[in-house]
Amino acid sequence: MISARLQSGRARGVGIACLSLAVAVIGAGSGGALAAGQAAGIPAWLMPYVGEGPGQIALPVLQRARALYIQKASQGIVSNPCYFAMDATRPNDPGSSGGRFYIICESQHSFRAISAGHGGGRNLRGVADFANGRRCARHFGNAQDSELTTGGSYVTAETKTSFKGYYRVAANQDAAFLRSFVQFDGIGETANARQRAIGGHAAVALKGVCLRKAPSSPYANHDGYVPFGKLVDYAGGRSNGCTSWSLGDVRQILSMVKDDPTTLYLYPEAADVSNVARAVAAGQSPARVGLYWNASCLKEIGAPKYWSRQTLEPVLAQYKLDHPAPPPRPTPICEGSE
């Protein structure tokens, strides 16, 4: 169930009065989830969206996201009427899984689930393999240059828009590709988000870039050239650790957070990953011992793993020393551009 009732005009009131601090209770089954949701103060209109089905948000994810939002709103850090949550244990399967990034505006009785990409990780051949598949994430971590997703608490910050190049939109018609990036500021485990350049952006990129002569372009370099390439949509793929949204969804998100920060809670945190991994190793069902992980992805990945920066950053640093990057190659001139 996906509601598209997000209104274009946003009320400025946060509506804290209708919220109460969420408690970390995970109910067993739908009846337990309902009781836990009611105990946590989750409003009745939101409860139909709580669950593990398509277009729903798992109860522990919602509880933590609400608690973070309430805390930051009460501190005066955010006044946005909406907040975000993401469940990176769910599959990244646009169009069929119902989405795993959530836009929740309680004062407007509005809930929407959209697709979002997770960090792809890396395979340091012969050293360490922490690469993630396209559909389900197994590896998580907060190490610099790991390209892994880090679960925990964030607040949206400034938005930066940069020119990436031109691409063809029709016969003899090109368009400038300007991609916006929403910086996330992390809290606690995610505190190095700015250092890692972690944020959100559209899941699109220019590929096969060459330089084309266009001296009249406002983006031309000192020699009169601009980058030109093919626009590739990777909404069903992976990112370099950031949260990536479809081109259609990113416009709405950008408009919501422009000059109006809000919170994002991203599940799972390091402790969640470790606890589920221990349960699996002991032959236990995570759900039966009060832990949450999406069942479909858990079956696919076997067991999750968290890579701390203390463990992984020395490995990455040594790998970089042992495998220095080749000197950068100049971008080629587009055929027929001279």
Helices and strands as residue ranges (DSSP letters): G 16-18, H 29-39, G 44-49, H 59-74, E 83-87, E 101-105, G 106-108, E 110-114, E 123-124, E 128-129, E 139-141, E 152-170, E 173-187, G 188-190, E 199-202, E 204-213, E 225-233, E 243-245, H 247-257, E 263-267, H 270-281, G 286-289, H 295-301, E 305-307, H 309-322
